[in-house]
Amino acid sequence: MRSKGVLLRLVLVWLVMAVTSTVQAQHYFFGNPIIRNYKPEEFKGGIQSWGIVQDDREVLYIANNFGLLEFDGATWQLHSSKNGIKMRAVYVGKDNRVYVGSQANFGFYKPNKQGILQYFSLADSLPQKYRNFDEVWRIYEQDGQVYFFTFKNIYAYTPGKKLQVIAPGSPLSFSYQVNKEIYTLMVGKGLGLLENNKLRLLPGTSFFAEKPIASILPFAKNQLIIFTIRDGAFLYDGQSVTPFQMAPDLTGGGLIINQALLLKDGNFALATQNKGLVLVNNQGQLLLNTTMQEGLLDNTIHTVYQDTQENLWLGLNNGIAMVELSSPFSRLDGTTGLSGTGYAALQKGNALYVGTNSGLYVSEVSTNKKRFSLVPNSTGQVYHLDQVGGQVLMGHHNGPYLIKDGQATLLNAATGIGAWEFVPLPNAPDKVVMGGYNGIGLLSATEQGVSFLRNLPGLDESSRVLAFDKDGELWMAHGYKGIFRIKLDQKQEKIASVRFYNSKNGLPSDQLVNMEKIGNELIFPALVGVYRFDKAKDRFVEDKQYSKLFAPNEHVIEMEQDVQGNIYFISNQRVGKITFDKFGKPTLEDQLFKNLREQLNDDLSSIQVLDINNVLFGAKEGFIHYNAAKSKRMVPFHTRLARVYTISNEADSLLLSGRLLDNAADTELPFALNSLRFVYAASFYEKPEKTQFQYFLKNFDTGWSEWTTKTEKEYTNLPEGTYVFQVRARNIYGTVSQAKSFTFVVNPPFYRTTWAYMVYTIVGLLLLGAAFYQLDKRFKNEKRRILLDKERKLGQKEIEIRHITNQSEQEIDRLRNEKFQAELDHKNRELTYSTIHLINKNELLSNVKLELQEILTNGGSVAPQEELKKIIRSIDQNITSEVDWKQFELHFNHVHGDFIHRLQDQFPNLTPQEIKLSTYLRLNLTTKDIAQLLNISVRGVEISRYRLRKRLCLDRSENLTDFMLKF
């Protein structure tokens, strides 16, 4: 019976879940969609945008009040229109031209030689009578012609041909292209079909003669759905018009539709004037209504466009918005009435309770728009929500609360004691164990109410995480200490024992140990790895199955299991989901959740599985809802080079951009432009600021760079050569695009070109020949120099020999002269000795003579006197002897170069006495000595000198002795 009751309860739970899931499946989003708003200040354009389109490169073009906006996922560019007129329509043709319609003008943009879009007016070529029109609101292409629709005429343009004018003769309204057919509303008549450049009124469409149409879209086979601006929607089968029933809250609210779009999932998106974005299905049921309250910048939407990645772009009256329609995630935050960070959630029937740091909020699940309101008396930090015995319990900073009759009631007995968590007591469904700030307590919970029973003494630790194992033992995980194993007594009224486990018992650390109940088994995510408790060993052991799913340094923070056994988790590195195949093999999926981690609550992480398809993650701002039933198609995206600049000069200069850059091949650059900056982007529009890029310049870089969010890369002073710049992107889901390549050649400088090398070769050969010639000439000159040097050296040797010979001869002459001088000196000495001898002899004889004369004078006998006279005469004879003179003259002439003879030859009138005086003067004798030699007085010498000067005809200024010495 007990097993049948359990089975019955499981069946009831499944039925409730199925019904709830069915109700929720009718809503496009559980919460509000993720919206990315772009303000005019961001894209540097006007506030209003009227048309949006995407080219084959997935670049967006938007018709804006200020001109044509271009957005590549990284950079907004504004291409001004002619005369600054407002643009109303935009279309990318098959020829890749961007056709635009504006006030009183239309034309196209095409790239110039640098790839910059340049405007060319087509309207200026019209004859003046067709030139006067107001605005171009629609542009379509069909059968090779591009049509521009105004409220007066239709202009058909075939590239390269003259414009054709289709003048219907009656006023026109908006035009529409459906299934390769073009329809135009003819005011006052009905709907016309363009055939062969003429409008044919369709049967049964006079109904719309006075009903402006917003859009015409395909509906079913042979059926169109026509959305009017103010009168709702209608179906047209080619013959008749029938109303299309939409939800009363749409038709009854004065809905004004500006444009409608058939989405890729078959639903319809309505851009409204007064109610923001409206999504309906093909049965007219409202799926989504997003306004300023849900996060848009404006409630007026002029145009709507779905891009290749199924995002919905909205041209607002004040800005531009992108809605992530394909995302399985939605927001429950301030736009739904919530305030604060998300901590806890619980669904009970049609009521969804969520707890934040501001309090407890509640909303109906089945409503299209979630609107949360604060539960009275719940203000403050909410930690946990649980349903026990049909009652909703709330763990709050102020203590445990009972949520009943639309308000929160604090359980009085526990006032002031913060409550963390509630777990039912095994085998006692009316008892609940409460984890509090300072231990655990016991509650009674029945359908009639909840009451506080008692605190359980024996444990005074903060008990935030509690769970019973399959054996009925209570476990408590303390994030900063370890694990407590608690046993209650048999009556389960008090704590019997407490066993503490930490790193000494198998855990990798004492801190950051958590506890989760997965498949009725307790597992313990630790600082690193996941563990189980081995009771036989009384210690913790690593759970290999779960641990190997995570990185070695990954810390699992939170885990939650759904009814199918899938496990959602949050770690310090990522968010993901673990699924199991039929054999129980686990697979970890995290790609879809890569964008969540930084948005989640990093205080106390929270995952709440509402049912099989709906999961809530506690976020920094409210909650993020995940729709497990909604798959997201990971559409490939493109990485493109947007612009290439040269930065070699003082100011950057654009080389190539746009399509010209896309189609460029083997671009050649002069060496002067060898410094480049590459600007790139990726056509992925979900959080484009978080898209990362990787680049690689072949023949320069050694490999791919690190991932970076920067959208440009500079290279300076590249050597000459061929390079291939490659760039690829990785979006928020980890998907990597194909690499975009750009090949270019940096030519060498003129002095390193082929022609220069040819010139260098020729010049080199010439220089080589000249060098050989010079070497040969140098060799010959060197040879000649060597010969001359040898001859010079031989000559020097001869000169040296001659010099030595001369020196020898001179030495001989010197020796001869020295010998001669010695002989001369000897002769002079002899002459001197002879002269001295003569002087001494004459002096002696003179003295003797004087003495004898004195004797004679004094008297004596005659005979003796005669004898004395005889002696005196003999002495006189000796004094005046010529023999001595002759001998002196001979020696004197020999020594003094035949002086006497030369003197006599030159002055023949000289007397012998004067000749003697001259010789004595040459010998430089004194006057006294000369007087003695001449046997005359000193006065006689002076007289003789005077007479000699006259004989020699000497001037009075000339010295007689010097004359004799020099003669």
Solvent accessible surface area in square Angstrom, and as a share of the most:
residue,aa,sasa,rsa
1,M,188,0.84
2,R,194,0.71
3,S,82,0.53
4,K,138,0.59
5,G,29,0.28
6,V,64,0.37
7,L,110,0.55
8,L,111,0.55
9,R,158,0.58
10,L,96,0.48
11,V,69,0.39
12,L,93,0.46
13,V,74,0.42
14,W,119,0.42
15,L,101,0.50
16,V,88,0.50
17,M,20,0.09
18,A,55,0.42
19,V,95,0.55
20,T,18,0.11
21,S,18,0.11
22,T,81,0.47
23,V,43,0.24
24,Q,13,0.06
25,A,81,0.63
26,Q,100,0.44
27,H,21,0.09
28,Y,32,0.12
29,F,9,0.04
30,F,10,0.04
31,G,7,0.06
32,N,7,0.03
33,P,0,0.00
34,I,29,0.15
35,I,29,0.15
36,R,70,0.26
37,N,37,0.19
38,Y,2,0.01
39,K,113,0.48
40,P,19,0.12
41,E,124,0.56
42,E,78,0.35
43,F,1,0.00
44,K,147,0.62
45,G,7,0.07
46,G,3,0.03
47,I,84,0.43
48,Q,36,0.16
49,S,0,0.00
50,W,50,0.18
51,G,11,0.10
52,I,14,0.07
53,V,24,0.14
54,Q,18,0.08
55,D,10,0.05
56,D,100,0.52
57,R,32,0.12
58,E,12,0.06
59,V,1,0.00
60,L,0,0.00
61,Y,5,0.02
62,I,1,0.00
63,A,0,0.00
64,N,0,0.00
65,N,15,0.08
66,F,116,0.48
67,G,0,0.00
68,L,0,0.00
69,L,0,0.00
70,E,13,0.06
71,F,6,0.02
72,D,5,0.02
73,G,6,0.06
74,A,43,0.33
75,T,46,0.27
76,W,37,0.13
77,Q,60,0.27
78,L,62,0.31
79,H,21,0.09
80,S,77,0.50
81,S,11,0.07
82,K,73,0.31
83,N,133,0.68
84,G,54,0.52
85,I,38,0.19
86,K,74,0.32
87,M,1,0.00
88,R,26,0.09
89,A,7,0.05
90,V,17,0.10
91,Y,47,0.18
92,V,21,0.12
93,G,5,0.05
94,K,170,0.72
95,D,62,0.32
96,N,58,0.30
97,R,52,0.19
98,V,4,0.02
99,Y,0,0.00
100,V,1,0.00
101,G,0,0.00
102,S,4,0.02
103,Q,59,0.26
104,A,43,0.33
105,N,6,0.03
106,F,0,0.00
107,G,0,0.00
108,F,14,0.06
109,Y,3,0.01
110,K,72,0.31
111,P,42,0.27
112,N,49,0.25
113,K,177,0.75
114,Q,58,0.26
115,G,5,0.05
116,I,73,0.37
117,L,31,0.16
118,Q,88,0.39
119,Y,42,0.16
120,F,74,0.31
121,S,31,0.20
122,L,18,0.09
123,A,0,0.00
124,D,74,0.38
125,S,81,0.52
126,L,15,0.08
127,P,61,0.38
128,Q,145,0.64
129,K,155,0.66
130,Y,58,0.22
131,R,51,0.19
132,N,111,0.57
133,F,12,0.05
134,D,75,0.39
135,E,28,0.13
136,V,0,0.00
137,W,41,0.14
138,R,49,0.18
139,I,10,0.05
140,Y,35,0.13
141,E,26,0.12
142,Q,35,0.15
143,D,135,0.70
144,G,46,0.44
145,Q,31,0.14
146,V,2,0.01
147,Y,15,0.06
148,F,0,0.00
149,F,4,0.02
150,T,2,0.01
151,F,68,0.28
152,K,101,0.43
153,N,10,0.05
154,I,0,0.00
155,Y,0,0.00
156,A,1,0.00
157,Y,14,0.05
158,T,33,0.19
159,P,55,0.35
160,G,81,0.78
161,K,141,0.60
162,K,168,0.71
163,L,20,0.10
164,Q,86,0.38
165,V,42,0.24
166,I,15,0.08
167,A,64,0.50
168,P,38,0.24
169,G,82,0.79
170,S,19,0.12
171,P,86,0.54
172,L,4,0.02
173,S,18,0.12
174,F,43,0.18
175,S,1,0.01
176,Y,8,0.03
177,Q,62,0.28
178,V,5,0.03
179,N,108,0.55
180,K,171,0.72
181,E,66,0.30
182,I,0,0.00
183,Y,22,0.08
184,T,0,0.00
185,L,4,0.02
186,M,13,0.06
187,V,67,0.38
188,G,43,0.41
189,K,94,0.40
190,G,0,0.00
191,L,0,0.00
192,G,0,0.00
193,L,14,0.07
194,L,9,0.05
195,E,68,0.31
196,N,146,0.75
197,N,38,0.19
198,K,148,0.63
199,L,36,0.18
200,R,112,0.41
201,L,84,0.42
202,L,17,0.09
203,P,62,0.39
204,G,39,0.38
205,T,0,0.00
206,S,77,0.49
207,F,85,0.36
208,F,0,0.00
209,A,17,0.13
210,E,136,0.61
211,K,55,0.23
212,P,66,0.42
213,I,0,0.00
214,A,2,0.01
215,S,9,0.06
216,I,5,0.02
217,L,21,0.10
218,P,43,0.27
219,F,60,0.25
220,A,54,0.42
221,K,180,0.76
222,N,122,0.62
223,Q,53,0.23
224,L,19,0.10
225,I,0,0.00
226,I,0,0.00
227,F,0,0.00
228,T,0,0.00
229,I,35,0.18
230,R,168,0.61
231,D,68,0.35
232,G,17,0.16
233,A,4,0.03
234,F,19,0.08
235,L,25,0.12
236,Y,7,0.03
237,D,70,0.37
238,G,28,0.27
239,Q,127,0.57
240,S,52,0.34
241,V,32,0.18
242,T,66,0.38
243,P,86,0.54
244,F,20,0.08
245,Q,135,0.60
246,M,15,0.07
247,A,18,0.14
248,P,112,0.70
249,D,86,0.45
250,L,3,0.02
251,T,78,0.45
252,G,70,0.67
253,G,37,0.35
254,G,50,0.48
255,L,15,0.07
256,I,31,0.16
257,I,2,0.01
258,N,37,0.19
259,Q,43,0.19
260,A,4,0.03
261,L,39,0.19
262,L,64,0.32
263,L,5,0.03
264,K,113,0.48
265,D,81,0.42
266,G,35,0.33
267,N,24,0.12
268,F,3,0.01
269,A,0,0.00
270,L,0,0.00
271,A,0,0.00
272,T,0,0.00
273,Q,71,0.32
274,N,62,0.32
275,K,44,0.19
276,G,0,0.00
277,L,0,0.00
278,V,0,0.00
279,L,0,0.00
280,V,0,0.00
281,N,25,0.13
282,N,85,0.44
283,Q,128,0.57
284,G,2,0.02
285,Q,88,0.39
286,L,32,0.16
287,L,16,0.08
288,L,10,0.05
289,N,20,0.10
290,T,0,0.00
291,T,18,0.11
292,M,105,0.47
293,Q,107,0.48
294,E,1,0.00
295,G,24,0.23
296,L,7,0.03
297,L,44,0.22
298,D,25,0.13
299,N,49,0.25
300,T,16,0.10
301,I,0,0.00
302,H,24,0.11
303,T,4,0.02
304,V,5,0.03
305,Y,48,0.18
306,Q,22,0.10
307,D,1,0.01
308,T,51,0.30
309,Q,8,0.03
310,E,40,0.18
311,N,0,0.00
312,L,0,0.00
313,W,0,0.00
314,L,0,0.00
315,G,0,0.00
316,L,0,0.00
317,N,43,0.22
318,N,63,0.32
319,G,0,0.00
320,I,0,0.00
321,A,0,0.00
322,M,0,0.00
323,V,0,0.00
324,E,8,0.04
325,L,3,0.01
326,S,11,0.07
327,S,1,0.01
328,P,2,0.01
329,F,9,0.04
330,S,1,0.01
331,R,47,0.17
332,L,0,0.00
333,D,15,0.08
334,G,56,0.54
335,T,30,0.18
336,T,0,0.00
337,G,40,0.38
338,L,9,0.04
339,S,57,0.37
340,G,29,0.28
341,T,30,0.17
342,G,0,0.00
343,Y,22,0.08
344,A,8,0.06
345,A,2,0.01
346,L,20,0.10
347,Q,33,0.15
348,K,78,0.33
349,G,51,0.49
350,N,69,0.35
351,A,26,0.20
352,L,0,0.00
353,Y,29,0.11
354,V,0,0.00
355,G,0,0.00
356,T,0,0.00
357,N,67,0.35
358,S,31,0.20
359,G,0,0.00
360,L,0,0.00
361,Y,15,0.06
362,V,39,0.22
363,S,8,0.05
364,E,94,0.42
365,V,2,0.01
366,S,45,0.29
367,T,47,0.27
368,N,39,0.20
369,K,60,0.26
370,K,4,0.02
371,R,84,0.31
372,F,14,0.06
373,S,64,0.42
374,L,79,0.39
375,V,3,0.02
376,P,71,0.45
377,N,99,0.51
378,S,0,0.00
379,T,93,0.54
380,G,22,0.21
381,Q,36,0.16
382,V,0,0.00
383,Y,42,0.16
384,H,43,0.19
385,L,9,0.04
386,D,34,0.18
387,Q,76,0.34
388,V,5,0.03
389,G,35,0.34
390,G,37,0.36
391,Q,13,0.06
392,V,2,0.01
393,L,0,0.00
394,M,0,0.00
395,G,0,0.00
396,H,1,0.00
397,H,94,0.42
398,N,60,0.31
399,G,0,0.00
400,P,0,0.00
401,Y,13,0.05
402,L,17,0.09
403,I,9,0.04
404,K,83,0.35
405,D,131,0.68
406,G,54,0.52
407,Q,79,0.35
408,A,2,0.01
409,T,66,0.38
410,L,41,0.20
411,L,14,0.07
412,N,129,0.66
413,A,72,0.56
414,A,1,0.00
415,T,83,0.48
416,G,66,0.63
417,I,41,0.21
418,G,1,0.01
419,A,0,0.00
420,W,38,0.13
421,E,34,0.15
422,F,2,0.01
423,V,19,0.11
424,P,72,0.45
425,L,5,0.02
426,P,35,0.22
427,N,138,0.71
428,A,19,0.15
429,P,109,0.69
430,D,56,0.29
431,K,57,0.24
432,V,0,0.00
433,V,0,0.00
434,M,4,0.02
435,G,0,0.00
436,G,2,0.02
437,Y,68,0.26
438,N,93,0.48
439,G,7,0.07
440,I,4,0.02
441,G,0,0.00
442,L,1,0.01
443,L,0,0.00
444,S,24,0.15
445,A,1,0.01
446,T,47,0.27
447,E,132,0.59
448,Q,150,0.67
449,G,21,0.20
450,V,18,0.11
451,S,55,0.35
452,F,33,0.14
453,L,68,0.34
454,R,94,0.34
455,N,81,0.42
456,L,3,0.01
457,P,96,0.61
458,G,62,0.60
459,L,16,0.08
460,D,116,0.60
461,E,37,0.16
462,S,38,0.25
463,S,0,0.00
464,R,94,0.34
465,V,21,0.12
466,L,5,0.02
467,A,12,0.09
468,F,11,0.05
469,D,19,0.10
470,K,133,0.56
471,D,91,0.47
472,G,30,0.28
473,E,24,0.11
474,L,1,0.00
475,W,4,0.01
476,M,0,0.00
477,A,4,0.03
478,H,25,0.11
479,G,28,0.27
480,Y,159,0.61
481,K,85,0.36
482,G,0,0.00
483,I,0,0.00
484,F,17,0.07
485,R,36,0.13
486,I,0,0.00
487,K,88,0.37
488,L,32,0.16
489,D,35,0.18
490,Q,186,0.83
491,K,157,0.67
492,Q,48,0.21
493,E,76,0.34
494,K,117,0.50
495,I,22,0.11
496,A,67,0.52
497,S,54,0.35
498,V,57,0.33
499,R,99,0.36
500,F,73,0.30
501,Y,0,0.00
502,N,23,0.12
503,S,50,0.32
504,K,169,0.72
505,N,25,0.13
506,G,20,0.19
507,L,6,0.03
508,P,53,0.33
509,S,18,0.12
510,D,42,0.22
511,Q,90,0.40
512,L,79,0.39
513,V,4,0.02
514,N,17,0.09
515,M,6,0.03
516,E,19,0.09
517,K,90,0.38
518,I,10,0.05
519,G,50,0.48
520,N,93,0.48
521,E,62,0.28
522,L,16,0.08
523,I,0,0.00
524,F,1,0.00
525,P,0,0.00
526,A,0,0.00
527,L,69,0.34
528,V,52,0.30
529,G,18,0.17
530,V,0,0.00
531,Y,26,0.10
532,R,71,0.26
533,F,32,0.13
534,D,38,0.20
535,K,84,0.35
536,A,103,0.80
537,K,131,0.55
538,D,50,0.26
539,R,97,0.35
540,F,4,0.02
541,V,52,0.30
542,E,70,0.31
543,D,11,0.06
544,K,142,0.60
545,Q,70,0.31
546,Y,11,0.04
547,S,15,0.10
548,K,150,0.64
549,L,31,0.16
550,F,16,0.07
551,A,36,0.28
552,P,128,0.80
553,N,102,0.53
554,E,1,0.00
555,H,19,0.08
556,V,3,0.02
557,I,48,0.24
558,E,34,0.15
559,M,1,0.00
560,E,52,0.23
561,Q,55,0.25
562,D,10,0.05
563,V,80,0.46
564,Q,112,0.50
565,G,18,0.18
566,N,20,0.10
567,I,0,0.00
568,Y,1,0.00
569,F,0,0.00
570,I,1,0.00
571,S,0,0.00
572,N,74,0.38
573,Q,81,0.36
574,R,55,0.20
575,V,1,0.00
576,G,0,0.00
577,K,24,0.10
578,I,0,0.00
579,T,31,0.18
580,F,69,0.29
581,D,71,0.37
582,K,177,0.75
583,F,167,0.69
584,G,35,0.34
585,K,139,0.59
586,P,17,0.11
587,T,74,0.43
588,L,37,0.18
589,E,83,0.37
590,D,27,0.14
591,Q,73,0.33
592,L,32,0.16
593,F,3,0.01
594,K,92,0.39
595,N,21,0.11
596,L,4,0.02
597,R,54,0.20
598,E,95,0.42
599,Q,52,0.23
600,L,1,0.01
601,N,2,0.01
602,D,109,0.56
603,D,90,0.47
604,L,42,0.21
605,S,19,0.12
606,S,13,0.08
607,I,7,0.04
608,Q,47,0.21
609,V,23,0.13
610,L,24,0.12
611,D,6,0.03
612,I,35,0.18
613,N,37,0.19
614,N,5,0.02
615,V,0,0.00
616,L,1,0.00
617,F,0,0.00
618,G,1,0.01
619,A,3,0.03
620,K,98,0.41
621,E,131,0.59
622,G,1,0.01
623,F,2,0.01
624,I,11,0.06
625,H,3,0.01
626,Y,13,0.05
627,N,35,0.18
628,A,29,0.23
629,A,71,0.55
630,K,43,0.18
631,S,102,0.66
632,K,23,0.10
633,R,145,0.53
634,M,60,0.27
635,V,24,0.14
636,P,98,0.62
637,F,6,0.03
638,H,94,0.42
639,T,9,0.05
640,R,13,0.05
641,L,1,0.00
642,A,3,0.03
643,R,29,0.10
644,V,1,0.01
645,Y,42,0.16
646,T,2,0.01
647,I,31,0.16
648,S,43,0.28
649,N,89,0.46
650,E,185,0.83
651,A,74,0.57
652,D,73,0.38
653,S,46,0.30
654,L,29,0.14
655,L,38,0.19
656,L,25,0.12
657,S,7,0.05
658,G,13,0.13
659,R,36,0.13
660,L,65,0.32
661,L,4,0.02
662,D,32,0.17
663,N,120,0.61
664,A,29,0.23
665,A,82,0.63
666,D,91,0.47
667,T,28,0.17
668,E,113,0.51
669,L,11,0.05
670,P,71,0.45
671,F,52,0.22
672,A,76,0.59
673,L,36,0.18
674,N,14,0.07
675,S,8,0.05
676,L,0,0.00
677,R,36,0.13
678,F,0,0.00
679,V,11,0.06
680,Y,1,0.00
681,A,1,0.00
682,A,4,0.03
683,S,1,0.01
684,F,9,0.04
685,Y,0,0.00
686,E,1,0.00
687,K,38,0.16
688,P,17,0.11
689,E,98,0.44
690,K,70,0.30
691,T,4,0.02
692,Q,52,0.23
693,F,4,0.02
694,Q,20,0.09
695,Y,37,0.14
696,F,32,0.13
697,L,0,0.00
698,K,81,0.34
699,N,115,0.59
700,F,95,0.40
701,D,40,0.21
702,T,151,0.88
703,G,32,0.31
704,W,82,0.29
705,S,26,0.17
706,E,149,0.67
707,W,60,0.21
708,T,36,0.21
709,T,71,0.42
710,K,145,0.62
711,T,43,0.25
712,E,80,0.36
713,K,56,0.24
714,E,81,0.37
715,Y,8,0.03
716,T,79,0.46
717,N,114,0.59
718,L,1,0.00
719,P,72,0.45
720,E,57,0.25
721,G,29,0.28
722,T,69,0.40
723,Y,7,0.03
724,V,32,0.18
725,F,0,0.00
726,Q,30,0.13
727,V,0,0.00
728,R,66,0.24
729,A,0,0.00
730,R,72,0.26
731,N,9,0.05
732,I,18,0.09
733,Y,6,0.02
734,G,28,0.27
735,T,33,0.19
736,V,69,0.40
737,S,11,0.07
738,Q,163,0.72
739,A,43,0.33
740,K,50,0.21
741,S,52,0.34
742,F,6,0.02
743,T,36,0.21
744,F,0,0.00
745,V,33,0.19
746,V,1,0.00
747,N,48,0.25
748,P,40,0.25
749,P,11,0.07
750,F,165,0.69
751,Y,98,0.37
752,R,78,0.29
753,T,40,0.23
754,T,99,0.58
755,W,190,0.67
756,A,13,0.10
757,Y,111,0.42
758,M,91,0.41
759,V,78,0.45
760,Y,97,0.37
761,T,78,0.45
762,I,99,0.50
763,V,64,0.37
764,G,30,0.29
765,L,111,0.55
766,L,121,0.60
767,L,112,0.56
768,L,93,0.46
769,G,38,0.37
770,A,47,0.36
771,A,44,0.34
772,F,123,0.51
773,Y,135,0.51
774,Q,97,0.43
775,L,97,0.48
776,D,67,0.35
777,K,94,0.40
778,R,168,0.61
779,F,132,0.55
780,K,111,0.47
781,N,64,0.33
782,E,64,0.29
783,K,117,0.49
784,R,128,0.47
785,R,123,0.45
786,I,73,0.37
787,L,93,0.46
788,L,99,0.49
789,D,27,0.14
790,K,116,0.49
791,E,106,0.47
792,R,119,0.43
793,K,103,0.44
794,L,114,0.57
795,G,24,0.24
796,Q,74,0.33
797,K,114,0.48
798,E,99,0.44
799,I,102,0.52
800,E,86,0.39
801,I,108,0.55
802,R,129,0.47
803,H,94,0.42
804,I,100,0.51
805,T,60,0.35
806,N,58,0.30
807,Q,87,0.39
808,S,51,0.33
809,E,91,0.41
810,Q,113,0.50
811,E,70,0.31
812,I,89,0.45
813,D,61,0.31
814,R,103,0.38
815,L,92,0.46
816,R,133,0.49
817,N,89,0.46
818,E,79,0.35
819,K,131,0.55
820,F,100,0.42
821,Q,88,0.39
822,A,56,0.44
823,E,79,0.35
824,L,28,0.14
825,D,51,0.26
826,H,88,0.39
827,K,52,0.22
828,N,42,0.21
829,R,112,0.41
830,E,56,0.25
831,L,1,0.01
832,T,64,0.37
833,Y,137,0.52
834,S,44,0.28
835,T,5,0.03
836,I,79,0.40
837,H,115,0.51
838,L,23,0.12
839,I,17,0.09
840,N,80,0.41
841,K,46,0.19
842,N,10,0.05
843,E,73,0.33
844,L,111,0.55
845,L,28,0.14
846,S,32,0.21
847,N,71,0.36
848,V,50,0.29
849,K,49,0.21
850,L,109,0.54
851,E,106,0.48
852,L,18,0.09
853,Q,71,0.32
854,E,105,0.47
855,I,88,0.45
856,L,36,0.18
857,T,111,0.64
858,N,116,0.59
859,G,39,0.37
860,G,58,0.56
861,S,61,0.39
862,V,111,0.64
863,A,69,0.54
864,P,65,0.41
865,Q,45,0.20
866,E,92,0.41
867,E,100,0.45
868,L,26,0.13
869,K,88,0.37
870,K,123,0.52
871,I,76,0.38
872,I,19,0.10
873,R,130,0.47
874,S,51,0.33
875,I,9,0.05
876,D,48,0.25
877,Q,129,0.57
878,N,69,0.35
879,I,17,0.09
880,T,86,0.50
881,S,36,0.23
882,E,95,0.43
883,V,113,0.65
884,D,49,0.25
885,W,27,0.09
886,K,126,0.53
887,Q,96,0.43
888,F,7,0.03
889,E,27,0.12
890,L,119,0.59
891,H,41,0.18
892,F,0,0.00
893,N,16,0.08
894,H,111,0.49
895,V,11,0.06
896,H,35,0.15
897,G,46,0.44
898,D,57,0.29
899,F,0,0.00
900,I,1,0.00
901,H,85,0.38
902,R,88,0.32
903,L,0,0.00
904,Q,68,0.30
905,D,118,0.61
906,Q,106,0.47
907,F,36,0.15
908,P,103,0.65
909,N,111,0.57
910,L,15,0.08
911,T,52,0.30
912,P,102,0.64
913,Q,71,0.32
914,E,14,0.06
915,I,13,0.06
916,K,37,0.16
917,L,0,0.00
918,S,0,0.00
919,T,0,0.00
920,Y,9,0.03
921,L,3,0.01
922,R,36,0.13
923,L,42,0.21
924,N,101,0.52
925,L,45,0.22
926,T,83,0.48
927,T,36,0.21
928,K,131,0.56
929,D,43,0.22
930,I,0,0.00
931,A,5,0.04
932,Q,47,0.21
933,L,19,0.09
934,L,17,0.09
935,N,74,0.38
936,I,61,0.31
937,S,69,0.44
938,V,75,0.43
939,R,170,0.62
940,G,19,0.18
941,V,0,0.00
942,E,77,0.35
943,I,66,0.33
944,S,18,0.11
945,R,55,0.20
946,Y,135,0.51
947,R,148,0.54
948,L,0,0.00
949,R,52,0.19
950,K,131,0.56
951,R,107,0.39
952,L,7,0.03
953,C,116,0.70
954,L,27,0.14
955,D,85,0.44
956,R,229,0.84
957,S,102,0.66
958,E,80,0.36
959,N,82,0.42
960,L,3,0.01
961,T,24,0.14
962,D,68,0.35
963,F,47,0.20
964,M,0,0.00
965,L,80,0.40
966,K,172,0.73
967,F,41,0.17
